[in-house]
Amino acid sequence: MSEKEFLVDAVAQFMQSSEWQEALTSCLDAHWTLFIPDQDEDQQKKGVGYSMEQYDAFRQFKDLAERLLEGVIGELGCSATDLVEILEESARRGASGERRFLIKTLLAFEEYQDFHERITQYALEKANAMFAAPQERGLLDDTEQSFLPWAEALMGMNSQQAADSSNARIATDNEADTRQAKEDNPDDNRLQELEQNLIRERLKVDLLVAQRIAEANAQLKQQMLHLSPADLEETDMKSAEEDLDALFSKAWDETAQAFYYFHSVSGESVWEPPACGFYDANQEYQMPDQASFEAASSGVGVDATVDDGSESESRAAAMQDTAAQLLNSPAVANSDQLLEMEKVLEKISREHDEERCRLELVLEVEKARQKEELRRRKEKRRRDRLAKKKKKENDQHDDTEAAEEKESVGESASTVAEADSKGLDEGVAPLPPPVKALPPIEQRPNLTAIRAETKTEKDSIEPPALGIRVPGHGRVDLSHLLSESHAKRHLERRGIVAMPGPSIQALLNPTSLKYLAETLAKKNPDDWMQLSPKSSRRGGDELIIEETGDEK
């Protein structure tokens, strides 16, 4: 075993070599982001934990270390078992510091907890270095870089807000100036509004005309697409003939005593009438004034005829070339389309004028309607103001009447209080306050139970002791509305002994009855008011409830 002691030193030297360091560093650089410690304290208290990604990184790191060590040991002619035996023997004998460090490093590749501690420390150092590097260079980290668009947006919003505020202030000043100008010159403002409306309507008409022109162009293109080649060729021939008639002008030659045709563009002259696409060699179609031409040339000899024939052939060839050029020109091909377009444009222009006249008429009608609407609104506002003013006056009048009525009621109440005070001075006991009203069934006293049998007939003949005069009804007896105590006292003053009976609670006392009668009399003073001599001496509108008593 001592023969293989060199294996430990070889492995230790290999673990310090650049090959070993680069391989492990590349593996750690690929997986260190998975081992950044969590900032949550609860997760830290749970101890060492791992996810599937972390454990997969640990397995990759372990496989890499094993492959590298197996390769070195295999090159030395040993096996992994030999290395394990040597390390176990060194541990039993008490290994030195270097071997203990080697053993601890190799065991770290087998235990996940040791690997986790080492790679966590490495991840912290790496993260701190990456975080500090941009700060040292004055750069932003990833988190701050993510907030950069928001900061730029906020700065842009602030600048835009400042610009908007300045624009709003300028617009406010302009509006104030415009409003002042409108107040100074209302007629000019009205004219400006009408001009703006007219311009707006004209723009609408122009837009409508442009749309119709576009529709007409699209329709023409569609028609051109659906035309057959024969129709196109016939159209081109007709347009070419019209162009030839327009380009050639007819003139008389005194020397030859014949008509010739002069081309206004090319300056070429021909004797035969121009034809489109062919030369009439047999003279099947007579030209104008052909009879006079034949009569004038009847004396010409045969030689002249031959010369004229050769010249006519050359002229016919030149005419065919000119006709071919004209037929191939784009102007001739598009002449029919241009004419059709001119007709369409003329029609659209006419419709445009009619539409503009109609819109101007509509605008005038709208102006008149707006004026009438404005007048109606002003009249309505004036009526509303008058109605509010009248309602306010009526409310003030009602309040005045209510105050006067309240003052009159107070005066009547003071009169009643004076009468009660006089009764107290004469030795009569004061009347109790009004009793709260009960249901009608319980408030009607049984007068037959409190009247004496001996004076029933006499009381029926005598006028009621407590009543009120009512026009058309005479005197109304109010004694049945007295309370029990007042009715009993009233009968005792008249000398009538009350019969024992059930205790019945009455409605009102004399003070309440008097106040009720006066209130009713004030509502209709003409019907209710009948002044007695006693009341006329008092000089007031007070309604007197007479109470007659026995002289006893």
Sequence and secondary structure as in RCSB ss.txt:
>XXXX:A:sequence
MSEKEFLVDAVAQFMQSSEWQEALTSCLDAHWTLFIPDQDEDQQKKGVGYSMEQYDAFRQFKDLAERLLEGVIGE
LGCSATDLVEILEESARRGASGERRFLIKTLLAFEEYQDFHERITQYALEKANAMFAAPQERGLLDDTEQSFLPW
AEALMGMNSQQAADSSNARIATDNEADTRQAKEDNPDDNRLQELEQNLIRERLKVDLLVAQRIAEANAQLKQQML
HLSPADLEETDMKSAEEDLDALFSKAWDETAQAFYYFHSVSGESVWEPPACGFYDANQEYQMPDQASFEAASSGV
GVDATVDDGSESESRAAAMQDTAAQLLNSPAVANSDQLLEMEKVLEKISREHDEERCRLELVLEVEKARQKEELR
RRKEKRRRDRLAKKKKKENDQHDDTEAAEEKESVGESASTVAEADSKGLDEGVAPLPPPVKALPPIEQRPNLTAI
RAETKTEKDSIEPPALGIRVPGHGRVDLSHLLSESHAKRHLERRGIVAMPGPSIQALLNPTSLKYLAETLAKKNP
DDWMQLSPKSSRRGGDELIIEETGDEK
>XXXX:A:secstr
 GGGTHHHHHHHHHHTSHHHHHHHHHHHHHHGGGG     HHHHHT     HHHHHHHHHHHHHHHHHHHHHHHH
TT  HHHHHHHHHHHHHH   HHHHHHHHHHHHTT HHHHHHHHHHHHHHHHHHHHHHHHHTT   HHHHHHHHH
HHHHHHHHHHHHHHHHHHHHHHHHHHHHHHHHHH HHHHHHHHHHHHHHHHHHHHHHHHHHHHHHHHHHHHHHHH
HS HHHHHHHHHHHHHHHHHHHEEEEEETTTTEEEEEETTT  EESS   SSS  TT  S  TTHHHHHHHTTT 
 HHHHHHHHHHHHHHHHHHHHHHHHHHHSHHHHTHHHHHHHHHHHHHHHHHHHHHHHHHHHHHHHHHHHHHHHHH
HHHHHHHHHHHHHHHHHHHHHHHHHHHHHHHHHHHHHHHHHHHHHHHHHHTT            HHHH   HHHH
S GGGHHHHHHS  SEEEEETTTEEEE GGGB HHHHHHHHHHHT           SB HHHHHHHHHHHHHHSH
HHH    HHHHHHTS     EE     
